[in-house]
Structure formats: C-alpha cells, structure tokens
Amino acid sequence: MRKKGIPAKTLGMLLCGGSAVLGKAFLNTENYRVPRRTVLLGERTQPHRRPETLRTVHISDTHLLPCNTRRLTFLRSLADVNPDLVIITGDLISRAQAIKPLLHALEVFRGTAGVFVFGSNDYHAPTPKNPLRYLVMNSNEGKKSSAPKLLPTAELAAGLEDLGWINLNNKRAAIRVKQWHLELIGVDDPHIGRDSFPPVSPQTDPQTEKSRLSEAEKPNRITLGVTHAPYTRILERMYGAGCAVVFAGHTHGGQVCLPGNRALVTNCDLPASHCSGLFPYPLRSSRPLHGGGTVCGAQYPGKDTETEMFVQVSAGLGTSPYTPVRTFCPPEAPVTDLVRF
C-alpha cells in the first residue's frame, strides 16, 4: 500500500506560512521602538510641590557590527528625545571594528550626563551556539568552548569616558543633573561573575551627601542602580542599598517570544514573566509594564518605612550575529521619566 504524503497544496501553504513567520522574525530585528514610561516618585507625607522630571534614555545590548547602519541611525535619533541622563547597560559590540562607528553615533549625546556598565560581549566576541540550548540552561552553563576572542574593552571604555560618561563597573558615584542629586551604584556583568558590589566610601556615602544638602534639595536625592544582567542577587543588594530604580538589559526580552511578550527564557534567574519591561521589586504576580505607561512608586527610599524599588529590564536593540531573529519582541530603547513630587 502506497504511503500518502502531504498534499502539495498543504505543503505549499506550510512553506509560505513558515517563510512569512521567518521573514517577520528577521524584519523584527530592525523594528526599533522607543517606549515612553513615567515613574512617579513621591512621599505620601510630603506637602505638595512642583514636580520635577529627570528624563533617562536606556541603551542596551546593541551587539553592534559595523554593517548595522540602521541601528546606528536609530542610536543617533535618540538624541531627539532630549534626555537628561544616558544609561548604558552593556553588550554594546560584537566586533572590535564596531567601536569606532558606535562612538561616532553616540557623539550626539556629548554634553549629556551618562553612565555605563559592560556585559560579557564587551569583553569577548560572541561565538556560534545552538540557540535551543537556551531552553534548558543559561548561556554561561554547560560545556565551555575554546577561549573566546578578546575585544579591546579598554578602548571602548576610554571612548565612553571621553564623552564625559561615568564608568560604573563595580563602582559608586554621585553627580548632580539639573536639580537632581543622583547616587549611582553599578556592577560589572554578573552573568560571567565579574560583579563585586561596591562598598560605600566617604565620597559616595549617602548620609554624608545628604548632610551637605539644604532642606529644599534633599527631596531631589535619588539612588539609581545599573547592571547588565538582572540576577536576583544583584537586585537584592540594590534594594538593600535604597535604589529607587534599577536599569538592566541582557535578556533581549526573551528574543524569541510567544504573542503578548511571553518569553520562553530569560538567560538569568528572573522568571520568564519578568524578562523585560518595568516592574516593582520585590516581585509581584502582576505582569511588567511593556510599551509605554506610568507607574507609581511607594514611599521614597531613605524613609524608615518599607520602600519599593522599580526595575527596568530593556529588551535591547540587537542580537547575537549568529541568531539575528526576534519574534513578538521588537528591539527597544526605553525613555523613562522619573518624576519627583
């Protein structure tokens, strides 16, 4: 008896459908978005005062190659949002040759305050990997391949610092932006074990800084955390240090997702439900804010009562050059306004 195969018409429909999905996945890698978000920060007991806004632009996981001209154009276009602070959370390059075009694109932000930390791909070039292994383990687990090619990280850091930006890899800093007194805490990439939570020094002691401020200035003091990979051990330390908002990347938002931003993997120890977006910490059962919107914080950190921290995990702008695919997870550079009452 002759075994029946798939009818030609059905096979054609399946191939066309598969091609359409695959084509959309590749196109989605260039479908850049700028979600606009607002975090309202205020003390319930504080008298009414004129709100003040700190606008941040969050750039992460560009994984740049020199040929990524549309990505470079998009980076330059972010200057149009007029940010007060540029926050970079690592994995900027995929090749050494990408440093020069990256810095040229970021030149539009010269004169704007900025901070940065690095991810693993700022230290060594990506290598081909079976993408299915992410379904069962993190990319830093399992059998190790040969030593990866090292990248000129010092050159990248020097270029970013030349823009006037602060290297926050395992460091603290305190700066003033507009009327805001920012206390900044950063760690190097936790995904590859380079993190070392920075201790408080006399120059970065929040209590010392607070004592220098007038009563009118104290309400504008805020602590921000910056990390590449949002591992919970880092979020716990940031929370304990009184951070109001933590910025992270690394996850690519899951990169290959089901409809509705439903990620399959996070490549860290966050639950898949919190693979990207803006959400409160400690974690709740509610889903993160994806796209634009407004969230309202609890009492401002520094009070004796329990406080709440927000975490923003960017889905990032790029992918590994070996898996240039995104589904239901477009690349993004969130613009987040911190509004203080």
URDA-V29848 format. One record per residue. N is the residue number from 1. PHI is phi as a letter, one per 20 degrees, with the letter a starting at -180 (* if undefined). OMEGA is omega as a letter, one per 40 degrees, with the letter a starting at -180 (NA if undefined). D_LAST is the distance of its C-alpha to the last C-alpha in Angstrom with 1 decimal. Layout:
# URDA-V29848
n:N phi:PHI omega:OMEGA d_last:D_LAST
n:N phi:PHI omega:OMEGA d_last:D_LAST
This chain:
# URDA-V29848
n:1 phi:* omega:a d_last:79.0
n:2 phi:f omega:i d_last:76.7
n:3 phi:f omega:a d_last:73.0
n:4 phi:f omega:i d_last:70.7
n:5 phi:e omega:i d_last:67.9
n:6 phi:f omega:i d_last:64.7
n:7 phi:g omega:a d_last:65.7
n:8 phi:g omega:a d_last:65.3
n:9 phi:f omega:i d_last:63.0
n:10 phi:f omega:i d_last:60.7
n:11 phi:f omega:i d_last:60.7
n:12 phi:f omega:i d_last:59.8
n:13 phi:f omega:i d_last:56.9
n:14 phi:f omega:i d_last:55.6
n:15 phi:f omega:i d_last:55.9
n:16 phi:f omega:i d_last:54.2
n:17 phi:f omega:i d_last:51.3
n:18 phi:f omega:i d_last:51.0
n:19 phi:f omega:i d_last:51.1
n:20 phi:f omega:i d_last:48.4
n:21 phi:f omega:a d_last:46.1
n:22 phi:f omega:i d_last:46.9
n:23 phi:f omega:i d_last:46.4
n:24 phi:f omega:i d_last:43.0
n:25 phi:f omega:i d_last:42.0
n:26 phi:f omega:i d_last:43.0
n:27 phi:f omega:a d_last:41.4
n:28 phi:f omega:i d_last:38.1
n:29 phi:f omega:i d_last:38.0
n:30 phi:d omega:a d_last:37.4
n:31 phi:e omega:a d_last:35.1
n:32 phi:f omega:a d_last:31.9
n:33 phi:c omega:i d_last:28.6
n:34 phi:c omega:i d_last:25.0
n:35 phi:f omega:a d_last:22.7
n:36 phi:d omega:a d_last:19.3
n:37 phi:c omega:i d_last:16.6
n:38 phi:c omega:i d_last:12.8
n:39 phi:d omega:i d_last:11.0
n:40 phi:e omega:a d_last:7.7
n:41 phi:c omega:a d_last:6.5
n:42 phi:a omega:i d_last:5.0
n:43 phi:e omega:a d_last:7.6
n:44 phi:f omega:a d_last:9.6
n:45 phi:e omega:a d_last:10.9
n:46 phi:e omega:i d_last:8.2
n:47 phi:f omega:a d_last:8.7
n:48 phi:f omega:i d_last:7.0
n:49 phi:b omega:a d_last:5.8
n:50 phi:f omega:a d_last:6.4
n:51 phi:f omega:i d_last:4.6
n:52 phi:c omega:a d_last:6.8
n:53 phi:d omega:i d_last:9.2
n:54 phi:d omega:a d_last:11.8
n:55 phi:e omega:i d_last:14.8
n:56 phi:d omega:i d_last:17.3
n:57 phi:d omega:a d_last:20.8
n:58 phi:d omega:a d_last:22.6
n:59 phi:d omega:a d_last:26.4
n:60 phi:b omega:i d_last:28.7
n:61 phi:l omega:i d_last:32.3
n:62 phi:f omega:i d_last:33.9
n:63 phi:l omega:a d_last:37.3
n:64 phi:f omega:i d_last:38.5
n:65 phi:d omega:a d_last:42.1
n:66 phi:g omega:a d_last:43.4
n:67 phi:e omega:a d_last:44.5
n:68 phi:e omega:a d_last:41.0
n:69 phi:f omega:i d_last:40.7
n:70 phi:f omega:i d_last:38.4
n:71 phi:f omega:i d_last:36.0
n:72 phi:f omega:i d_last:36.1
n:73 phi:f omega:i d_last:35.6
n:74 phi:f omega:i d_last:32.5
n:75 phi:g omega:i d_last:31.0
n:76 phi:f omega:a d_last:31.5
n:77 phi:f omega:a d_last:30.0
n:78 phi:f omega:i d_last:26.6
n:79 phi:f omega:a d_last:26.2
n:80 phi:f omega:a d_last:25.7
n:81 phi:e omega:i d_last:22.2
n:82 phi:l omega:a d_last:21.3
n:83 phi:f omega:i d_last:19.4
n:84 phi:e omega:a d_last:17.7
n:85 phi:b omega:i d_last:19.1
n:86 phi:e omega:a d_last:22.2
n:87 phi:d omega:a d_last:22.6
n:88 phi:d omega:a d_last:26.2
n:89 phi:d omega:i d_last:27.4
n:90 phi:n omega:a d_last:31.1
n:91 phi:l omega:a d_last:34.4
n:92 phi:e omega:a d_last:34.5
n:93 phi:c omega:i d_last:38.3
n:94 phi:d omega:i d_last:41.4
n:95 phi:b omega:i d_last:44.0
n:96 phi:f omega:a d_last:44.2
n:97 phi:f omega:a d_last:45.0
n:98 phi:e omega:a d_last:41.6
n:99 phi:f omega:a d_last:39.9
n:100 phi:f omega:i d_last:40.9
n:101 phi:f omega:i d_last:39.8
n:102 phi:f omega:a d_last:36.5
n:103 phi:f omega:i d_last:35.8
n:104 phi:f omega:i d_last:37.0
n:105 phi:f omega:a d_last:34.6
n:106 phi:f omega:i d_last:31.6
n:107 phi:g omega:a d_last:32.7
n:108 phi:f omega:a d_last:30.6
n:109 phi:e omega:a d_last:27.5
n:110 phi:g omega:a d_last:29.1
n:111 phi:n omega:i d_last:26.7
n:112 phi:e omega:i d_last:23.6
n:113 phi:f omega:a d_last:22.3
n:114 phi:b omega:i d_last:23.6
n:115 phi:c omega:i d_last:24.5
n:116 phi:b omega:i d_last:27.2
n:117 phi:c omega:a d_last:29.2
n:118 phi:d omega:i d_last:32.6
n:119 phi:d omega:a d_last:34.2
n:120 phi:g omega:a d_last:37.9
n:121 phi:f omega:i d_last:38.9
n:122 phi:e omega:i d_last:37.8
n:123 phi:d omega:i d_last:40.5
n:124 phi:b omega:a d_last:43.3
n:125 phi:f omega:i d_last:44.3
n:126 phi:f omega:i d_last:44.2
n:127 phi:c omega:i d_last:47.4
n:128 phi:f omega:i d_last:48.8
n:129 phi:c omega:i d_last:48.0
n:130 phi:f omega:a d_last:48.9
n:131 phi:f omega:a d_last:45.7
n:132 phi:f omega:a d_last:46.9
n:133 phi:f omega:i d_last:46.6
n:134 phi:f omega:a d_last:42.8
n:135 phi:f omega:a d_last:43.5
n:136 phi:d omega:a d_last:45.0
n:137 phi:b omega:i d_last:43.5
n:138 phi:f omega:a d_last:40.9
n:139 phi:f omega:i d_last:42.0
n:140 phi:e omega:i d_last:42.3
n:141 phi:d omega:i d_last:44.8
n:142 phi:n omega:a d_last:48.4
n:143 phi:f omega:i d_last:51.2
n:144 phi:e omega:i d_last:50.2
n:145 phi:e omega:i d_last:51.8
n:146 phi:f omega:a d_last:53.1
n:147 phi:g omega:a d_last:50.9
n:148 phi:f omega:i d_last:48.4
n:149 phi:f omega:a d_last:48.6
n:150 phi:f omega:i d_last:46.3
n:151 phi:d omega:a d_last:44.0
n:152 phi:f omega:a d_last:43.3
n:153 phi:f omega:a d_last:39.9
n:154 phi:f omega:i d_last:40.1
n:155 phi:f omega:i d_last:40.6
n:156 phi:f omega:i d_last:37.6
n:157 phi:f omega:a d_last:35.4
n:158 phi:f omega:i d_last:36.8
n:159 phi:f omega:i d_last:36.1
n:160 phi:f omega:i d_last:32.4
n:161 phi:f omega:i d_last:32.2
n:162 phi:f omega:i d_last:33.9
n:163 phi:f omega:a d_last:31.0
n:164 phi:n omega:a d_last:29.0
n:165 phi:e omega:a d_last:27.4
n:166 phi:e omega:i d_last:27.1
n:167 phi:f omega:a d_last:29.4
n:168 phi:d omega:i d_last:27.6
n:169 phi:f omega:a d_last:30.7
n:170 phi:l omega:a d_last:30.7
n:171 phi:c omega:i d_last:28.6
n:172 phi:d omega:i d_last:25.5
n:173 phi:b omega:i d_last:23.9
n:174 phi:c omega:a d_last:21.2
n:175 phi:c omega:i d_last:20.1
n:176 phi:d omega:i d_last:17.8
n:177 phi:c omega:a d_last:16.6
n:178 phi:l omega:i d_last:15.2
n:179 phi:e omega:a d_last:12.7
n:180 phi:d omega:i d_last:12.2
n:181 phi:d omega:a d_last:14.6
n:182 phi:d omega:i d_last:15.9
n:183 phi:d omega:a d_last:18.2
n:184 phi:d omega:i d_last:20.5
n:185 phi:c omega:i d_last:23.0
n:186 phi:c omega:i d_last:25.7
n:187 phi:c omega:i d_last:29.1
n:188 phi:f omega:a d_last:32.2
n:189 phi:g omega:i d_last:33.4
n:190 phi:f omega:a d_last:33.7
n:191 phi:f omega:i d_last:36.0
n:192 phi:d omega:i d_last:38.8
n:193 phi:m omega:i d_last:38.1
n:194 phi:e omega:a d_last:36.8
n:195 phi:f omega:i d_last:33.6
n:196 phi:b omega:a d_last:33.4
n:197 phi:f omega:a d_last:30.1
n:198 phi:f omega:i d_last:29.5
n:199 phi:f omega:i d_last:29.7
n:200 phi:f omega:i d_last:27.5
n:201 phi:d omega:i d_last:29.1
n:202 phi:g omega:a d_last:28.7
n:203 phi:f omega:a d_last:27.0
n:204 phi:d omega:i d_last:24.4
n:205 phi:f omega:a d_last:24.0
n:206 phi:g omega:a d_last:20.3
n:207 phi:f omega:i d_last:21.3
n:208 phi:f omega:a d_last:23.3
n:209 phi:f omega:a d_last:20.5
n:210 phi:f omega:a d_last:18.1
n:211 phi:f omega:a d_last:20.8
n:212 phi:e omega:a d_last:21.0
n:213 phi:e omega:i d_last:17.5
n:214 phi:f omega:i d_last:16.8
n:215 phi:f omega:a d_last:14.5
n:216 phi:f omega:a d_last:12.3
n:217 phi:e omega:a d_last:12.4
n:218 phi:g omega:a d_last:12.0
n:219 phi:f omega:a d_last:8.3
n:220 phi:e omega:i d_last:8.9
n:221 phi:e omega:a d_last:11.8
n:222 phi:b omega:i d_last:12.3
n:223 phi:d omega:i d_last:15.7
n:224 phi:d omega:i d_last:17.2
n:225 phi:d omega:a d_last:20.7
n:226 phi:c omega:i d_last:23.3
n:227 phi:b omega:i d_last:26.6
n:228 phi:f omega:a d_last:29.3
n:229 phi:e omega:a d_last:30.4
n:230 phi:e omega:i d_last:28.1
n:231 phi:f omega:a d_last:30.5
n:232 phi:f omega:i d_last:29.3
n:233 phi:f omega:i d_last:30.5
n:234 phi:f omega:i d_last:28.1
n:235 phi:f omega:i d_last:25.1
n:236 phi:f omega:i d_last:26.1
n:237 phi:f omega:i d_last:26.1
n:238 phi:f omega:i d_last:22.7
n:239 phi:f omega:i d_last:21.3
n:240 phi:f omega:a d_last:23.1
n:241 phi:e omega:i d_last:21.8
n:242 phi:n omega:i d_last:18.1
n:243 phi:f omega:i d_last:17.2
n:244 phi:e omega:i d_last:14.0
n:245 phi:b omega:i d_last:15.8
n:246 phi:d omega:i d_last:19.6
n:247 phi:d omega:a d_last:21.4
n:248 phi:b omega:i d_last:25.1
n:249 phi:c omega:i d_last:28.0
n:250 phi:m omega:a d_last:31.7
n:251 phi:f omega:a d_last:32.3
n:252 phi:l omega:a d_last:32.7
n:253 phi:m omega:a d_last:31.2
n:254 phi:n omega:i d_last:34.7
n:255 phi:m omega:i d_last:36.3
n:256 phi:d omega:a d_last:38.9
n:257 phi:d omega:i d_last:37.2
n:258 phi:e omega:i d_last:38.2
n:259 phi:g omega:i d_last:36.7
n:260 phi:n omega:i d_last:33.1
n:261 phi:l omega:a d_last:31.9
n:262 phi:e omega:a d_last:34.1
n:263 phi:f omega:i d_last:34.9
n:264 phi:e omega:a d_last:38.1
n:265 phi:b omega:i d_last:37.3
n:266 phi:d omega:a d_last:34.4
n:267 phi:m omega:i d_last:36.6
n:268 phi:b omega:a d_last:34.6
n:269 phi:e omega:i d_last:34.1
n:270 phi:f omega:i d_last:31.1
n:271 phi:f omega:a d_last:32.3
n:272 phi:g omega:a d_last:33.2
n:273 phi:f omega:a d_last:30.7
n:274 phi:d omega:a d_last:27.9
n:275 phi:f omega:i d_last:29.7
n:276 phi:b omega:i d_last:26.9
n:277 phi:o omega:a d_last:23.6
n:278 phi:d omega:a d_last:20.1
n:279 phi:b omega:i d_last:20.3
n:280 phi:f omega:i d_last:19.0
n:281 phi:c omega:e d_last:21.0
n:282 phi:g omega:a d_last:23.1
n:283 phi:f omega:i d_last:24.6
n:284 phi:d omega:i d_last:24.8
n:285 phi:f omega:a d_last:27.5
n:286 phi:f omega:a d_last:25.4
n:287 phi:f omega:i d_last:25.8
n:288 phi:f omega:i d_last:23.4
n:289 phi:e omega:i d_last:21.7
n:290 phi:d omega:a d_last:24.2
n:291 phi:m omega:a d_last:23.8
n:292 phi:e omega:i d_last:20.7
n:293 phi:q omega:a d_last:18.0
n:294 phi:c omega:i d_last:14.5
n:295 phi:c omega:a d_last:13.8
n:296 phi:d omega:a d_last:11.3
n:297 phi:f omega:i d_last:11.1
n:298 phi:e omega:a d_last:12.1
n:299 phi:f omega:a d_last:11.1
n:300 phi:f omega:i d_last:10.1
n:301 phi:g omega:a d_last:13.5
n:302 phi:o omega:i d_last:15.2
n:303 phi:e omega:a d_last:15.2
n:304 phi:f omega:a d_last:18.7
n:305 phi:f omega:a d_last:18.1
n:306 phi:f omega:a d_last:18.8
n:307 phi:d omega:a d_last:16.1
n:308 phi:c omega:i d_last:16.2
n:309 phi:d omega:i d_last:16.6
n:310 phi:d omega:i d_last:16.8
n:311 phi:c omega:i d_last:19.9
n:312 phi:d omega:i d_last:20.8
n:313 phi:d omega:a d_last:24.5
n:314 phi:f omega:i d_last:25.7
n:315 phi:f omega:i d_last:29.1
n:316 phi:m omega:a d_last:30.0
n:317 phi:d omega:a d_last:32.1
n:318 phi:c omega:i d_last:35.6
n:319 phi:b omega:i d_last:38.2
n:320 phi:g omega:i d_last:41.1
n:321 phi:f omega:a d_last:43.8
n:322 phi:e omega:i d_last:46.1
n:323 phi:c omega:a d_last:44.1
n:324 phi:e omega:a d_last:42.5
n:325 phi:c omega:i d_last:41.7
n:326 phi:c omega:i d_last:38.6
n:327 phi:c omega:i d_last:38.7
n:328 phi:l omega:a d_last:35.8
n:329 phi:b omega:a d_last:33.5
n:330 phi:f omega:i d_last:32.9
n:331 phi:f omega:a d_last:31.7
n:332 phi:b omega:i d_last:28.1
n:333 phi:c omega:a d_last:25.6
n:334 phi:f omega:i d_last:22.1
n:335 phi:d omega:a d_last:19.4
n:336 phi:c omega:i d_last:16.0
n:337 phi:e omega:i d_last:12.7
n:338 phi:e omega:a d_last:10.0
n:339 phi:d omega:a d_last:6.6
n:340 phi:d omega:a d_last:3.8
n:341 phi:d omega:NA d_last:0.0
